[in-house]
Amino acid sequence: FAREEMEEEGVETVLSWSVEDVAWWLERRGFADLAETFSEMLVNGDLLLQLSEKDLKEDLGVRNGIVRKRLWRELRKLMRNVDYSLSEGESTAQFLRNISSEMVKYTHRLV
């Protein structure tokens, strides 16, 4: 995706982000020092949505607790705002949204 499209379309496109798109997203949020590690581990948009805070620490080496919490907060925000309407997770996302808007962030782990 072109960077301008990512900005215009927002988080709806996360599911199709490339490894480079994820690195760009990290850089834009102040985590440029982590972008190389995420790229080396081939973290694309689909995988990004499956990460847990434990994955950040143990698999991606985000050892600093404050940095990890900031990144986890950004990831949760991203997870809550993903548009699943054009994916196989649409019905799951809608079901979770009906329970609570906070539950939508779990959609990607359930599909």
C-alpha positions as CSV (number, residue, x, y, z in Angstrom):
1,F,0.0,0.0,0.0
2,A,1.1,3.5,-0.7
3,R,1.7,5.4,2.5
4,E,-0.8,8.0,1.5
5,E,-3.5,5.3,1.1
6,M,-2.7,4.0,4.6
7,E,-3.2,7.5,6.0
8,E,-6.4,8.1,4.0
9,E,-8.0,4.6,4.5
10,G,-6.8,4.3,8.1
11,V,-6.9,0.9,9.9
12,E,-9.3,-0.8,7.5
13,T,-6.3,-2.0,5.5
14,V,-4.3,-3.5,8.3
15,L,-5.2,-7.1,7.3
16,S,-3.3,-6.5,4.0
17,W,-0.4,-4.5,5.3
18,S,3.0,-5.7,4.1
19,V,6.1,-6.0,6.4
20,E,7.2,-2.6,5.1
21,D,3.8,-1.1,6.0
22,V,4.1,-2.4,9.6
23,A,7.6,-0.9,9.9
24,W,6.2,2.4,8.6
25,W,3.3,2.3,11.1
26,L,5.8,1.6,13.9
27,E,8.0,4.5,12.8
28,R,5.0,6.9,12.7
29,R,4.2,6.0,16.3
30,G,7.6,6.6,17.7
31,F,8.9,3.0,17.6
32,A,11.4,3.4,14.8
33,D,14.0,1.4,16.8
34,L,11.7,-1.6,16.7
35,A,10.9,-1.5,13.0
36,E,14.0,-3.5,12.0
37,T,13.2,-6.3,14.4
38,F,9.6,-6.5,13.2
39,S,10.8,-6.6,9.6
40,E,13.4,-9.3,10.4
41,M,10.6,-11.4,12.0
42,L,8.4,-10.8,8.9
43,V,5.6,-9.2,10.9
44,N,2.9,-8.2,8.4
45,G,-0.5,-6.7,9.2
46,D,-2.2,-10.1,9.6
47,L,0.5,-11.2,12.1
48,L,0.6,-7.8,13.8
49,L,-3.1,-8.3,14.8
50,Q,-2.3,-11.6,16.4
51,L,0.5,-10.4,18.7
52,S,0.1,-10.4,22.4
53,E,2.0,-8.4,25.0
54,K,3.9,-11.6,25.8
55,D,4.9,-11.9,22.1
56,L,6.3,-8.4,22.2
57,K,8.5,-9.2,25.1
58,E,9.6,-12.8,24.4
59,D,9.6,-13.1,20.6
60,L,10.3,-9.5,19.5
61,G,12.6,-8.5,22.3
62,V,10.7,-5.4,23.6
63,R,12.3,-5.7,27.0
64,N,11.7,-2.2,28.3
65,G,8.3,-2.4,30.2
66,I,7.4,1.2,29.5
67,V,8.0,0.9,25.8
68,R,6.2,-2.4,25.7
69,K,3.1,-0.9,27.4
70,R,3.1,2.1,25.0
71,L,3.4,-0.2,22.0
72,W,0.7,-2.6,23.4
73,R,-1.6,0.4,23.9
74,E,-1.1,1.4,20.2
75,L,-1.7,-2.2,19.1
76,R,-4.9,-2.5,21.1
77,K,-6.1,0.7,19.6
78,L,-5.4,-0.6,16.2
79,M,-7.1,-4.0,16.9
80,R,-10.3,-2.2,18.1
81,N,-10.5,-0.1,15.0
82,V,-9.9,-2.7,12.3
83,D,-12.8,-2.9,9.8
84,Y,-13.6,-6.6,9.3
85,S,-16.5,-6.0,6.9
86,L,-14.6,-7.3,3.9
87,S,-13.1,-10.3,5.6
88,E,-14.1,-13.7,7.0
89,G,-14.1,-12.1,10.4
90,E,-17.1,-9.8,9.8
91,S,-19.7,-11.9,11.7
92,T,-17.3,-12.5,14.6
93,A,-16.5,-8.8,14.8
94,Q,-20.1,-7.9,14.8
95,F,-21.0,-10.4,17.4
96,L,-18.2,-9.1,19.7
97,R,-19.1,-5.5,18.9
98,N,-22.7,-6.2,20.1
99,I,-21.2,-7.4,23.5
100,S,-18.9,-4.5,23.8
101,S,-16.8,-2.3,21.5
102,E,-13.8,-3.3,23.6
103,M,-14.3,-6.9,22.6
104,V,-13.7,-6.3,18.9
105,K,-9.9,-6.4,19.4
106,Y,-10.2,-10.2,19.9
107,T,-11.7,-10.8,16.5
108,H,-8.5,-11.6,14.7
109,R,-7.6,-14.3,17.2
110,L,-10.9,-16.0,16.8
111,V,-11.0,-16.2,13.0
